[in-house]
Amino acid sequence: MPNYFLLTTLLCSLFFLKGQGQSTDFLVEHLHRQIEKAQQMQGQELAWKLACFGRRYLAPDDAAMQRLYYETYYLPELNIYEEEEELENGFNAADWSPNGKH
């Protein structure tokens, strides 16, 4: 079970930085560091929740934020997406790019 106090603290720090007018690149980098710490301290569930909040509330249209969300959700060791595997919804991991360009 994730530590909700830690989750709340991390999210508050991100919203504070956003309120101070920090650039999106800075917010994404800060969130990336927090996600790495969360994975080490609390496991994947907390890290994924941070990535979800970041993608939804901090910078929903930012390509770097989308990429961070993708990397947090789809762990490489799970081998969910193979290079040439085409899924039912048409997603091909080899063609994916955060800005929609192939």
N, C-alpha and C positions, 0 to 999 in steps of 0.2 A: 504494500500500500504506500503510495507516495506521501511525502511529507508536505502537507498543504501549507504549512507556515513558510517553508522554503519556497514553494511555488509562488505564493502570494508576494513574498519579499522580492523574488527575482522579477516578477511581472511589474511590481511597483517601480523597481529601479529602471526598467525599460520605459515605462510610461513617463517617468520623471525626465529621462534623457530625451524622449520625444518632445515633451513639453518645453524643454530648454532649447529646442530648435536644432538638435543634432542631425547630421546628414543621415540619409537612409543607409549609406554604406557603413557608417559608424554603428548604427543600430543593428544591422545584420551581423557585423563582426562581433559586437558585444553579445548578441543573442547566441551566436555560434559558440563563444567561450562558455556561456552559461549552460548551453545544452551539453557540451562536453563534460562540464563539472557535474551536471545532473545525472548523466549516464554513469559516471564513476561512483557518485554518492548514493543515488536512489534507484538507478536502473532505467530501463528504456521507457517505461510508462511516463515518468515525469518529464523526460527529455522530449517525448512526443507531444505531450501537452503544451510544453513551452513552444515548440515549433508550430503547433496549431494556433495558439494565441498570437504568436508573432506574425504568422501569415495572414490571419484574419483581421487583426487590429492595428498592427504597426505599419505594414507596407504590403497590402494585398496584391498590388500590381507590379511589384518589384521582382525582376528576374532572379536576383541573388537570393531573395527571401524564398521564392518558390523552389529554387534549387536546394536550399538548406532544408526546407520542409521535406522534399523528396528524399534527400540523403538521410534524414532522420527516420523517416517512415520505412523506407525500403533498405534494410540492412544488407550489405554485400554478402555476408556469410550465410544468409538465408537462401541465396540463389533463386530469388523469386522470378527475376527476369533474366533470361539467357540472351546472348547477343542477337541471335537470329530468331528467337521465339516470337511469334505473333499471337497476341492474346485475343480473346473474343471481342473485346471492345476496340480492337484495332491499335492498341498501344504497342509500340515496338521500342524497347529500351535503347537499342542502338541508335535510333533516330531522335530520341528525346533531347530537347534543348530547352533551357528555361525561358527563352524569349520567343519560342514558337518557330524558330527558323531551323531548317534541317541542313 
